[in-house]
Amino acid sequence: MLSAAVPTAAAGTPASGAQPRLDAAHWLEHYCVDRLTQYTKLCMASGLSPALKAAAATYASRAGTGTRSQPNVRTYPTPTKSLPIDIKNSPDGSPWFSETANTMGRVDNRTKVVTEYRLPLEAGTPYAVSGGPGNYMWFTSLVLSQYGNKIGRIDVTTHEVQVWEIPTPYSYPADLKTGPDGGIWFTETRGNKISRFDPVTFKFEEFDVGIPGALPQDIAIVDGGVWYSDQAANVIQRIDPYTHKIDTFPYPTPNMAVLDIDPGTPGVEGLNVDPNTHTVWFFGMAGNRVGYINTLTHELKDFAVPSLNAIPFCGAAGPDDAIYWSEPGVNKYGRFDMKTSVVTEIPIPTPGAWPVDVTKNTGSVYNALLGANAIAEIIP
């Protein structure tokens, strides 16, 4: 076990000397080249690269207000400029998020106070995060220094940290979720594998996805299966957590560059979505489309978002029978109403916010603002 994570500061009181090892330009470049590989060329060809540059150039001067500056969006600045990336709910009922500089953060869902925790250097740079099993926030770590390529966990009460080295070197663990079998399932983007970590025995199992250069990315656990998106292969796959059989389903639109997938909300008649949910939603950055697969019938459907070059990035089901997603290309959120099928967009009040991961919490949706060094809360 490593030493416990050390709290740095609460929002509004930056810790002295607590600076990220990467500036925004470096991090965004790494994020695009290493995680979005195929999409980078499309980004440059379509002239969207200035959006990346703008987010990097303005991140230091953009801060949230902690007040409702727009009817349904509030922003909470992080104590240090550590570039929040992934955000998920934890066993303590509040969202935790990953940052650079060996740092993780927490937004108190009641007080909205943001606290950061500096991890031991051996933990590496935290990336994907997921709440539970146990009283832990689990995370993957990337190799951005001499450490990384690990599965780790932080106790949300004691803040003690443990990490385990992934067998495949430089695997680029992009996401992790708890499966129905109790295992921690994670993707290896560079390793081209879907893998399992046993939180009891601390043993690893790795499975090749079966498609060369597929770039497996995000994971969703629905209907007893472990679903994951293969960004370069333009397919979504499902592995049975017990038999390890893998099934493959192509996306309906070519060259979608899907990074994120998430479980849906209960559907309604007329959408061909089973009323007991049974959907995995996907967000096509290059296709500028959002859609879902019915996990029972395997029917796939998608639709265009209203804004051109929106870059639908990451999404989640909201508390109001709607699907929300981030649109960093136009600095907005998208929303699909499951009852009316109406798609709307919500402007983000912070310029150059570069919204990334999204997660549902009690009564609201939280979003990490990479370019603004803040966490946003969308209140329906």
RAQUIVEN-V624749 format. One record per residue. RES is the residue in one small letter. PSI is psi in degrees with one decimal (999 if undefined). BURIAL is b if it has 24 or more other C-alpha atoms within 12 Angstrom, else e. D_LAST is the distance of its C-alpha to the last C-alpha in whole Angstrom. Layout:
res->[RES:RES]
psi->[PSI:PSI]
burial->[BURIAL:BURIAL]
d_last->[D_LAST:D_LAST]
//
This chain:
res->[m:l:s:a:a:v:p:t:a:a:a:g:t:p:a:s:g:a:q:p:r:l:d:a:a:h:w:l:e:h:y:c:v:d:r:l:t:q:y:t:k:l:c:m:a:s:g:l:s:p:a:l:k:a:a:a:a:t:y:a:s:r:a:g:t:g:t:r:s:q:p:n:v:r:t:y:p:t:p:t:k:s:l:p:i:d:i:k:n:s:p:d:g:s:p:w:f:s:e:t:a:n:t:m:g:r:v:d:n:r:t:k:v:v:t:e:y:r:l:p:l:e:a:g:t:p:y:a:v:s:g:g:p:g:n:y:m:w:f:t:s:l:v:l:s:q:y:g:n:k:i:g:r:i:d:v:t:t:h:e:v:q:v:w:e:i:p:t:p:y:s:y:p:a:d:l:k:t:g:p:d:g:g:i:w:f:t:e:t:r:g:n:k:i:s:r:f:d:p:v:t:f:k:f:e:e:f:d:v:g:i:p:g:a:l:p:q:d:i:a:i:v:d:g:g:v:w:y:s:d:q:a:a:n:v:i:q:r:i:d:p:y:t:h:k:i:d:t:f:p:y:p:t:p:n:m:a:v:l:d:i:d:p:g:t:p:g:v:e:g:l:n:v:d:p:n:t:h:t:v:w:f:f:g:m:a:g:n:r:v:g:y:i:n:t:l:t:h:e:l:k:d:f:a:v:p:s:l:n:a:i:p:f:c:g:a:a:g:p:d:d:a:i:y:w:s:e:p:g:v:n:k:y:g:r:f:d:m:k:t:s:v:v:t:e:i:p:i:p:t:p:g:a:w:p:v:d:v:t:k:n:t:g:s:v:y:n:a:l:l:g:a:n:a:i:a:e:i:i:p]
psi->[136.1:173.8:158.8:149.4:145.2:123.1:135.7:-63.1:158.1:163.1:134.7:-10.1:77.7:140.2:138.6:126.8:1.1:85.6:144.5:148.2:-17.4:136.2:173.6:-40.6:-43.1:-45.2:-44.5:-38.8:-45.5:-43.2:-43.4:-46.0:-42.4:-34.4:-30.3:7.9:-69.8:-34.2:-24.2:-44.4:-41.6:-38.4:-45.7:-42.3:-32.4:2.0:18.3:-8.9:-31.7:-27.8:-38.3:-45.6:-39.8:-41.6:-40.2:-39.8:-27.9:-4.1:-36.5:-28.0:-2.0:124.9:144.7:164.7:-18.9:4.0:168.5:89.6:-9.4:147.8:-32.5:22.4:125.0:149.9:143.2:111.8:146.5:151.1:-37.9:160.7:70.9:10.2:80.5:139.3:-71.6:142.8:133.2:160.3:150.6:170.3:-17.3:5.2:0.4:150.2:136.7:154.5:155.8:152.7:172.3:-177.1:36.0:42.3:143.0:155.1:164.6:134.5:117.6:117.8:-15.3:-49.9:-18.7:14.7:133.1:125.8:139.7:151.2:121.1:119.9:157.8:148.5:-34.4:-17.8:-21.0:-167.4:111.7:145.1:-90.4:143.1:154.1:136.7:130.2:166.7:164.0:-171.1:46.3:150.6:114.7:151.6:156.7:155.6:143.2:157.2:92.6:-1.5:-149.3:-8.9:163.2:-165.2:49.9:161.4:131.9:171.0:147.4:130.2:123.7:-9.4:-52.2:-19.2:18.7:144.4:136.1:146.0:154.1:133.6:131.1:135.0:-39.9:120.1:146.7:45.9:-20.7:71.5:108.0:-27.5:161.6:143.8:155.9:124.4:171.4:-15.7:1.6:-3.8:158.0:107.9:138.6:152.6:150.0:98.1:-47.7:-30.1:-15.9:44.1:155.5:126.8:165.4:136.2:127.8:116.1:-3.3:-49.4:-15.5:30.5:150.1:146.5:136.2:138.6:125.1:139.1:-12.4:0.3:113.4:135.0:32.0:-28.0:64.7:138.5:-104.1:158.9:144.1:135.0:111.2:136.3:42.0:5.0:156.7:105.3:143.7:151.1:133.2:102.8:-47.9:-30.2:-11.3:42.2:160.9:137.4:158.5:127.9:132.7:122.7:-11.7:-45.0:-20.1:18.2:136.2:128.7:148.4:135.7:115.3:144.7:151.3:-21.8:133.1:152.7:50.0:-29.9:55.2:122.8:-46.9:141.5:151.7:152.3:148.1:-177.4:170.0:129.6:179.6:158.1:144.5:-14.6:-2.4:31.2:128.9:135.3:-11.0:20.4:-99.5:43.1:149.2:123.0:145.4:156.6:110.2:107.4:-49.9:-33.7:-16.2:38.5:156.7:144.7:-170.6:159.6:132.5:119.1:-7.0:-45.7:-17.6:18.5:134.9:137.9:149.9:168.6:154.1:144.4:158.3:-41.4:136.4:146.5:35.5:-29.6:67.1:117.9:-69.4:149.5:173.7:156.9:136.6:179.3:1.8:34.8:46.4:156.3:130.0:147.5:156.6:146.6:79.0:-23.8:-26.6:7.2:50.0:171.4:145.5:152.3:128.5:118.8:118.2:-19.5:-34.3:-12.5:15.2:134.1:127.1:165.9:144.8:116.3:142.7:125.4:-20.8:117.3:146.8:33.5:-30.5:70.6:136.0:-110.3:152.3:142.2:147.5:141.9:-178.7:109.5:1.2:179.3:132.8:150.4:136.5:127.0:96.3:-44.6:-19.1:-2.8:55.6:164.8:130.7:149.8:122.0:120.2:108.9:999]
burial->[e:e:e:b:b:b:b:b:b:b:b:e:e:e:e:e:e:b:e:b:b:e:b:b:b:e:b:b:e:e:b:b:e:b:b:b:b:b:b:b:e:b:b:e:e:e:e:b:b:e:b:b:b:b:b:b:b:b:b:b:e:b:b:b:b:b:e:e:e:e:e:e:b:b:b:b:b:b:b:b:b:b:b:b:b:b:b:b:b:b:e:b:b:b:b:b:b:b:b:b:b:b:b:b:b:b:b:b:b:e:e:b:b:b:b:b:b:b:b:b:b:b:b:b:b:b:b:b:b:b:b:b:b:e:e:b:b:b:b:b:b:b:b:b:e:e:b:b:b:b:b:b:b:b:b:b:e:e:b:b:b:b:b:b:b:b:b:b:e:b:b:b:b:b:b:b:b:b:b:e:e:e:b:b:b:b:b:b:b:b:b:b:b:b:b:b:b:b:b:e:e:e:e:b:b:b:b:b:b:e:b:e:e:b:b:b:b:b:b:b:b:b:e:e:b:b:b:b:b:b:b:b:b:b:b:b:b:b:b:b:b:e:e:e:e:b:e:b:b:b:b:b:b:e:b:b:b:b:b:b:b:b:b:b:b:b:b:e:e:e:b:b:b:b:e:e:b:b:b:b:b:b:b:b:b:b:b:b:b:b:b:b:b:b:b:e:e:b:e:b:b:b:b:b:b:b:b:e:b:b:b:b:b:b:b:b:b:b:b:b:b:b:b:b:b:b:b:b:b:b:b:b:b:b:b:b:b:b:e:e:e:e:b:e:b:b:b:b:b:b:b:b:b:b:b:b:b:b:b:b:b:e:e:b:b:b:b:b:b:b:b:b:b:b:b:b:b:b:b:b]
d_last->[41:40:40:37:34:34:31:32:30:26:24:26:30:31:33:37:38:35:34:33:36:35:33:30:33:34:31:30:33:33:30:31:34:34:31:30:34:34:31:33:36:33:31:35:36:33:33:30:32:31:27:28:31:29:26:29:31:28:27:29:28:24:23:19:19:17:16:13:15:12:9:6:9:11:15:17:21:23:26:28:28:28:26:23:23:21:19:18:18:21:23:23:19:18:17:21:22:25:27:30:33:33:30:27:24:22:19:19:16:17:19:17:21:21:25:27:30:33:34:38:39:40:37:36:33:30:28:26:24:24:23:26:29:30:29:29:26:28:29:31:33:34:38:37:40:43:40:38:38:37:34:33:32:31:31:28:30:33:32:35:35:37:37:39:41:40:43:43:43:40:38:35:33:29:27:28:26:28:29:30:34:33:34:32:31:31:32:35:34:38:39:38:37:35:36:36:36:37:36:39:42:40:42:41:41:40:40:41:38:41:40:42:40:36:34:32:29:26:26:24:25:25:27:30:30:29:28:28:28:32:31:34:35:32:32:30:32:32:34:35:35:38:41:39:39:37:36:35:33:33:30:30:30:33:32:28:29:26:25:22:21:19:19:17:15:17:18:19:23:23:22:25:22:24:22:22:20:23:22:22:20:21:21:24:24:28:27:24:22:20:21:22:25:26:27:30:31:30:29:27:25:24:22:22:19:20:21:24:25:21:22:20:20:18:15:14:12:8:8:7:10:9:11:10:14:15:18:20:22:20:18:15:12:13:10:12:11:14:15:15:16:15:14:13:13:11:14:14:16:18:21:23:20:21:18:19:18:14:14:11:12:11:8:6:8:11:14:17:18:22:23:22:23:19:16:13:10:6:4:0]
//
